Amino acid sequence: MWGQFSWYGAAMDSEPEAYKFGWIPFLDLRIELGSRPLIPRPETEWWTEQLIEKIGDRPLRVLDLCAGSGAIGLAILSKCKNAQVSLGELVPEHVEQIKENIAVNAINAGRARVEVSDLFTAFTGKTFDIIATNPPYIPDDRVLDESVSKWEPREALRAGPDGLDLIRRIAQEAPSYMKPGGQLWCEVDSERGEEAKELFTRADLHNDQYGRPRILVAYY
C-alpha cells in the first residue's frame, strides 16, 4: 500500500513525512495531523479494516478509546453506516483535531460523539457493543527510532516499565462499559502480547499482517 514512500521518517532531520505534509491516508480517509497526535500505522489500519468487516451494517455502539487523531473511529463511521461511534481522547487539542477530521472527510457528525476523556471518564453510564483502542504500550526504557522518540507524543507511546499501565486500567474498567456479548479490540506490543492477554478474563491474541501478535480481542 505504501510503496517505497515512508510517512514515518525523513532522511535528513528525522521528522516524519506525515507531520511535514500534515496528513496521512487511512482507509480512504485523509487524517489531518495538525495537532501532532500519534501517526496511525499500517498495523492499526489493517486490524481496523478487520473490525469494520465484523461490524458491517449492524447498528452497533462503538467507542474509540485513546483516539488520538480519530483514525479508527472515523474509519468505522465512514464504512459502517449504521454504527454510532464515540471517541475519547485525553488531549484537548487532539479532540479538536478529530472534529476537524470529521469535517474534512464529510463524515456524518450526527453519529459521532467526541469527548475529552481520561479513558472512560466522559462515558459514565454508557455501554458499548465494541470498544476499539490503540493505547500507549511501549515500555519506558525501550529505545525507539529518533523519528518516533523525537517527534511523536510521549503520552501516546510510553506506558510504564512494562508498557502495560494503560492496558491494565482498560482491563479493569472496561467491563462496566461493555454490553453483554460485546468485544474489546486492543492493539498491543508484539513483545508483551501474552502478558496483556492475561489481564483479561477471556481474550484471544491475533497476528497482524506481518505475522506478529498485535491484536487482542477480549470477550464480555
C-alpha positions as CSV (number, residue, x, y, z in Angstrom):
1,M,0.0,0.0,0.0
2,W,2.8,2.4,1.0
3,G,5.1,1.6,-1.9
4,Q,8.7,2.9,-1.5
5,F,7.5,6.0,0.3
6,S,7.6,6.3,4.1
7,W,5.3,8.6,6.0
8,Y,7.2,7.8,9.2
9,G,10.7,9.2,8.7
10,A,12.8,11.6,6.8
11,A,16.4,11.1,5.8
12,M,17.8,14.5,6.9
13,D,16.2,15.6,10.0
14,S,14.2,12.5,11.2
15,E,10.9,14.4,11.2
16,P,8.2,12.0,9.9
17,E,6.9,13.0,6.4
18,A,3.3,12.7,7.7
19,Y,3.9,15.6,10.0
20,K,5.6,17.6,7.3
21,F,2.7,17.0,4.9
22,G,0.2,17.5,7.7
23,W,-1.9,14.4,7.0
24,I,-1.8,10.7,6.3
25,P,-4.2,8.4,4.4
26,F,-6.1,5.8,6.4
27,L,-8.8,3.5,4.9
28,D,-9.7,6.0,2.2
29,L,-9.8,8.9,4.7
30,R,-7.5,12.0,4.9
31,I,-6.4,12.1,8.5
32,E,-5.1,15.6,9.3
33,L,-2.2,15.7,11.9
34,G,-2.0,19.4,12.7
35,S,-2.2,18.8,16.5
36,R,0.7,16.2,16.2
37,P,-1.1,13.1,17.5
38,L,0.4,9.7,17.1
39,I,0.7,8.9,13.4
40,P,-1.6,6.0,12.5
41,R,0.4,2.9,11.5
42,P,-0.3,0.3,8.8
43,E,-0.8,-2.3,11.5
44,T,-3.6,-0.2,13.0
45,E,-5.1,0.3,9.6
46,W,-5.1,-3.4,9.0
47,W,-6.9,-4.5,12.1
48,T,-9.3,-1.6,11.9
49,E,-10.3,-3.0,8.5
50,Q,-10.9,-6.4,10.0
51,L,-13.1,-4.8,12.7
52,I,-15.1,-2.9,10.1
53,E,-15.8,-6.1,8.3
54,K,-17.1,-7.6,11.5
55,I,-19.4,-4.6,12.3
56,G,-20.8,-4.4,8.8
57,D,-24.2,-2.7,8.6
58,R,-25.2,-3.6,12.2
59,P,-26.4,-0.7,14.4
60,L,-23.7,-1.1,17.0
61,R,-22.5,1.4,19.6
62,V,-18.7,1.7,19.3
63,L,-16.1,3.5,21.4
64,D,-12.7,4.5,20.1
65,L,-10.6,4.9,23.2
66,C,-7.3,6.8,23.3
67,A,-8.5,8.1,19.9
68,G,-5.6,10.3,19.0
69,S,-6.2,11.5,15.5
70,G,-9.5,9.7,15.5
71,A,-8.5,7.4,12.6
72,I,-10.0,4.2,14.0
73,G,-13.4,5.7,15.0
74,L,-13.7,7.8,11.8
75,A,-12.9,4.9,9.6
76,I,-15.7,2.9,11.3
77,L,-18.1,5.9,10.9
78,S,-17.3,6.2,7.2
79,K,-17.6,2.4,6.4
80,C,-20.3,1.3,8.9
81,K,-23.3,3.4,8.0
82,N,-25.4,2.3,11.0
83,A,-22.8,2.5,13.7
84,Q,-22.9,5.1,16.4
85,V,-19.3,6.0,17.4
86,S,-18.0,7.8,20.4
87,L,-14.3,8.9,20.5
88,G,-12.5,9.6,23.8
89,E,-9.1,11.3,23.8
90,L,-7.1,12.8,26.7
91,V,-5.5,15.7,24.9
92,P,-8.0,18.6,24.2
93,E,-6.0,19.7,21.1
94,H,-6.4,16.2,19.6
95,V,-10.1,16.3,20.3
96,E,-10.4,19.4,18.2
97,Q,-8.3,17.6,15.5
98,I,-10.8,14.8,15.5
99,K,-13.6,17.2,14.9
100,E,-11.7,18.8,12.1
101,N,-11.1,15.3,10.6
102,I,-14.8,14.6,10.7
103,A,-15.4,17.8,8.7
104,V,-12.6,17.3,6.3
105,N,-13.9,13.8,5.4
106,A,-17.6,14.9,5.2
107,I,-18.5,12.3,7.8
108,N,-22.0,12.4,9.4
109,A,-21.3,14.1,12.7
110,G,-24.7,13.1,13.9
111,R,-23.4,9.6,14.5
112,A,-20.3,10.8,16.3
113,R,-19.6,11.9,19.9
114,V,-16.2,13.3,20.6
115,E,-15.1,13.9,24.2
116,V,-12.0,14.9,26.2
117,S,-11.7,11.8,28.4
118,D,-9.2,10.0,30.6
119,L,-10.1,6.6,29.3
120,F,-13.8,6.1,30.3
121,T,-14.3,9.3,32.4
122,A,-16.5,11.0,29.9
123,F,-18.7,8.0,29.3
124,T,-20.1,7.2,32.7
125,G,-23.3,5.2,32.5
126,K,-22.8,4.4,28.8
127,T,-22.3,0.9,27.4
128,F,-20.9,-0.3,24.1
129,D,-21.0,-3.3,21.8
130,I,-17.4,-2.7,20.6
131,I,-14.5,-0.9,22.2
132,A,-11.6,-0.3,19.9
133,T,-8.3,1.1,21.2
134,N,-4.7,1.7,20.3
135,P,-3.4,2.8,23.7
136,P,0.1,3.6,24.7
137,Y,2.0,0.3,25.1
138,I,5.8,1.0,24.8
139,P,7.9,0.3,27.9
140,D,9.6,3.4,29.2
141,D,13.1,2.1,28.7
142,R,12.8,0.8,25.1
143,V,15.0,2.6,22.6
144,L,12.9,4.0,19.7
145,D,14.0,5.4,16.4
146,E,14.6,9.1,16.6
147,S,11.8,9.7,14.1
148,V,9.5,8.4,16.8
149,S,11.1,9.4,20.1
150,K,11.9,13.0,19.0
151,W,8.7,13.9,17.2
152,E,5.7,11.8,18.3
153,P,3.9,12.4,21.6
154,R,5.4,10.5,24.6
155,E,2.0,10.2,26.2
156,A,0.7,8.2,23.2
157,L,3.7,5.9,23.2
158,R,5.0,5.1,26.7
159,A,3.1,3.2,29.4
160,G,5.2,2.4,32.4
161,P,8.1,0.0,33.0
162,D,6.5,-2.9,31.1
163,G,4.3,-0.9,28.8
164,L,1.1,-2.3,30.3
165,D,0.0,0.5,32.6
166,L,-2.9,1.8,30.4
167,I,-3.9,-1.7,29.3
168,R,-4.2,-2.7,32.9
169,R,-6.5,0.2,33.5
170,I,-8.6,-0.7,30.5
171,A,-8.8,-4.3,31.5
172,Q,-10.1,-3.3,35.0
173,E,-12.5,-0.6,33.9
174,A,-13.9,-1.9,30.6
175,P,-16.4,-4.4,32.0
176,S,-18.5,-1.6,33.3
177,Y,-18.8,-0.1,29.8
178,M,-19.5,-3.3,27.8
179,K,-22.8,-4.7,26.7
180,P,-23.3,-8.4,27.2
181,G,-21.7,-10.2,24.2
182,G,-19.5,-7.2,23.5
183,Q,-15.9,-7.2,22.4
184,L,-12.9,-5.1,23.1
185,W,-10.2,-4.8,20.3
186,C,-6.9,-3.6,21.6
187,E,-3.6,-3.1,19.8
188,V,-0.7,-4.4,22.0
189,D,3.1,-4.6,22.0
190,S,4.0,-7.7,20.0
191,E,6.7,-8.5,22.7
192,R,4.1,-8.3,25.5
193,G,1.0,-9.8,23.9
194,E,0.7,-12.8,26.1
195,E,1.2,-10.7,29.2
196,A,-1.5,-8.3,28.0
197,K,-3.9,-11.2,27.3
198,E,-3.5,-12.5,30.9
199,L,-5.0,-9.2,32.1
200,F,-8.4,-10.1,30.6
201,T,-10.8,-12.8,31.7
202,R,-11.5,-14.1,28.2
203,A,-9.3,-13.0,25.3
204,D,-7.6,-14.1,22.1
205,L,-4.4,-12.8,20.6
206,H,-4.2,-12.4,16.8
207,N,-1.3,-11.7,14.5
208,D,-1.1,-8.6,12.3
209,Q,-0.3,-8.6,8.6
210,Y,3.3,-9.2,9.4
211,G,2.7,-12.3,11.5
212,R,3.4,-10.6,14.8
213,P,1.0,-10.9,17.8
214,R,-0.6,-7.5,17.8
215,I,-4.4,-7.5,18.2
216,L,-6.0,-8.6,21.5
217,V,-9.8,-9.3,21.4
218,A,-11.5,-9.6,24.7
219,Y,-15.0,-11.0,25.1
220,Y,-17.7,-10.0,27.6
